[in-house]
């Protein structure tokens, strides 16, 4: 069973809400474009998303890695199943990277990972940062997204990040204004994640234009693994609200539609993202952040791992 959220539907903003602030921000953005979607050439992707060790900020020194994998025809699910077969998984599925007693499994996964990616038309994007970096950059990220005016710190009674007001539209068309409050460790990572995904969506369009210059619009069918708190928890709700508002405000040329499987064990795409995130996070925590250059000979296969770090020379 799926839980769905269409960006641009469900959460809307008034003049003093999320979309209003974003729209004012975008009026100063010379790169904003106006496209007739009914005539635009559209490319759609299925996108899987997962994190290591989790999508909640830990202590300042902890490393966090998020991975998004996208393909046109769900080929990354097939890649996940191919890898599971190579690793002798009788279940036909990859293990959770954090599972106990998996050193042999992790070593064999690393050995076969890049050859499996190269054999399939899939794109892997990853980002790693320490919690202190994300916390330090959060004000700048909020500013970049046009969210600085709609986020505040409150105590209810514990410290929370408060987002809004949002205009929530129910299925029967009724509108209700509401705010979303969330612990900073959760809310901070959701904002950071949305910021990164928005940029990856933009880069996806540029990548596709290399293959077909006529592509004007990118649709993502995003399938993240369950956020902490579950499908109806505060992280999932904030993620859906922000992607909806950022998309409606024109931060991307396209759309992001979110669906989450209730039974994550059958989500082969997120299973692959979980393993890649765990593999990369283990690498960077051990100081081995260099990867062998993958040999991607076919069109449509790519791998990009980015890291964020604070400039030690700046205050």
N, C-alpha and C positions, 0 to 999 in steps of 0.2 A: 504494500500500500504506500502511496505517495502523499506527502503534504506539499502543497504548491503555493507559490507566491509569484505573481507576475509583477515585474518592476513597472512602475507607472500605474498600477492598479491597487486599490486598497488603501494606500497611504497617499494623501495629497496635502499640499501646503497652502495656507492663506498668505496674505501679504506680510504677516509678521512671523511666518513659520519657516520650516526647513526649505521648502521649494522657493518661497519668496526671497529668502536670503541668498540662496544659490542663484536665482535668476538675476539678482542685482549684481552678484559677483561676475556672472557670465557676460553681462553687458559690456564689461571692460576687457573681455577675452577676445582678441582679434581672430583667434582660430576657430571660433564658433561658426558652424555652417548650418545652412537651412536646406533640407533635403525633402523632396516629395517622395515619401516612403512608398506610395502606390506605384511609382515608376522606377524606384531605385533597384539596382541589382544587389540582391541580398545573399550573404553566405551565412549559414547556420553551423554552430558547433555544439557538441555535447561536451560539457566541462565537469571534471571531477576535482574535488578539493579535500585536503586533509592536512594535518599538522603534527608536529612533534616538538616537545612531549605532549603539549596540549595547546588549546587556543585561549588559555588564561595566563596572564603574566605572572611569573614567579618572582623569585628574589632578583635583585638587580643584575647579578652576574650570570643568570641562567640564559641559555641560548634557546631561541624559538625559531622553528623552521616551518614554513607553509609551502605547500606544493599544489599547483593547479595543472591539470593535464587536459588538453582539448584535442578533439578530432572531429572530422566532419561526419563520419559514419559509425561512430562509437568504436573505432578501431582500438582505442586504448583498453577497452574491456577485453578484446581479443588478445591484446598484448599481455594483459594481466593473466589470462588463462594459459597462454603459451608459457609464460614464466613459471606458473604453478606446475605445469606438466614437466618442464625441464628440471624443477627442483623436487620432483617426485611426490607432489602433494596429492594424495589419494582423494581428497575432497574436491580437487579441481580448483581450489581457491588458495590464494596466498595467505600465510599466517599474519597475525598482528605482529608488527616489528618489535613491540615491547614485550612479547610473550617470553615466558621463562625458558631457559635451556635452549636458546636459539642461535648460539654462536656459529655452529656449522651451517645452519640455514642462512644466516646473515652473510656469511662469507660466500656461499654459492650464489646468493641473490646478487651481490656486488659483481661477481664474475660474469654473470649473464645479462646484467641490466642493459648496458649500452648496445650490445648486439641485438637485443630484443627491441629496443626503441628504434634502432636504425632499420629494422626489418618491417616497420609499420609506419604509416603516414600519421604520426602523432607529434604533438608539441608539448614539451614539458617546461614549465616555468616554476622556479623556486626562489624563495627569499629567506634569508636568515638574519637575525638581529638579536642582540642581548636585550633583556627587559629594560635595562637602564637607558638604552638607546631609544627604544620605542617611547618610553615615558618622557625622555628629554625632547624628542621630536614631535610629540603629540600636539602642542600648540601650533607648530608650523603646518602639520598635516591638516588640522582643523581649518586653518586659514586657507590652505591650498584648495580644500574642498568647499570652501564657502560656508563652513559650519560653525565658525568661531562665535557667532552671535546667538546660536541656538543651543549651546551647550554651557552648562554651569555646574559648579560643585555645590552640593547641598548636603546637609546632615539630616537623615530621616530614620532613626537618630544617628546612624553611622554614616560616614562619608560616602556619597554616591555621586555619579555623574548623571545629570538630568538633561534629557534631550527633548526639544519641542518648543512650541506646541505643534503636534501633527494633527491633520484633519483625517480621521479614519472614516472610510466609507464602507458601510456594511453591504451585504449582498442584496438587501431590500432597498438600497439607495439612501439610507439614513446616514447623516454625517454627525460625527462627534469629535470634539476637540479633546486631545489627551496628551500627556507627557509620559515619557519612558525614563525610569530611574534604574540604574544598574551599578554594581560595584566597579570601581575604577580598573581593577585587574581584568575584568571581563569587557567593560565598555571600551577601555583603551585599546584592547586588541581588536575588537570589532571595527573601530574607526581605522586603525592601521591596516587591517585586512581589506576593508573597502577601498581605501586609498590605493593600495597595491593592485587590487583587482581592476579598478578603473583604469589604471595605467596599462595593465596587461591587456585589457580589452582594446585600448587605443593601439597598442603595439600589434595586436592581432589583425586589426584592419590594415595597418601598414604592411604587415607580412603577407597578407592575402593579395594586396595590390601588386606585389612583386610577381605573383603568378597570374593575376588577372587584373589589369589596371581599371577595369570597368566596375569592380566591386565598390559599392558606396556605403554599405550598411552591414553590420555584424550582429547577428542574434546569438546569444549564448543561452543554452539550456543547462543551467548550472545545477549540479547535484553534489552539494557538500555533505560530508559525513555529519552525523548529529552533533550539534553544538552541546557544550556542557549545559545541563538543565533541560535537555530534550527538545523535541520538535516545537513545543509550545512554550519553551522557556524564554527568559529575558534576552539571552544572547541571540537566539534565532529571531525573536521579534524585532530587536534593534537592527539586526543584519538586513532583514526584509525591508524594514522601514527606510533605512539609509540607501540601499540599492535602488529602491523604488523612487525616492526623492532625487537622488543624484542622476538617475537615468532620465526622469521627467524634466530635470533642469537642463538637460543637454550636455552633461559632462562627458558623455560618450556618443558616438554616432552609431546607434543601434539599440539593443535591448538586452536585459538580463532577466531571465525567467528562472525561478528557483524551485526545485523539487527535492525532497528528502525522502529516502526510503525508510520506512518504519523498521524493517529488518536489515540492519546495516551489514549483516554477515553475507548477504547475497549481492552486495554492491561491489562488483569486481573493480570498477573504476576507482572508487575511494580506497579500496584495498591496495591498489598499486600506488596511489598517492601517499597512503600511510607508510608504505615500505620505503618509498623514495625519500619522504620527509625524515623518517627515522635514520636512514642510511646517511643522508647529508648532515643531519644534526649530530650524529655520532662522529662524523668526520671533523666538523668544525669544533666540537667540544674537545677533541683530542689534538687539535692543532694541525690536522692534516686536511686543509681545505683545498688542496690541489687535486684535480681529477684528471685521469687520462683523457686526452683529446678524443672524443668519439668520432667515428668514421660514418658520417651520414651522407651516403651517396645518392639516395633517392629523394625526389621532391616531396616535401611535406613532413620531414622528420627533423626535429630540432630540440635542443636542450640548452636552457640558460639558467644559471644559478647566480643570484645576486646576493651580496651581503651589505648590511648597513653597519657603519661604525662611527662613533663620535670622533671628531677631530680633537686630538689631545692638545693641540696648540691653541684651541679656542676656549674661552671661559665657559 
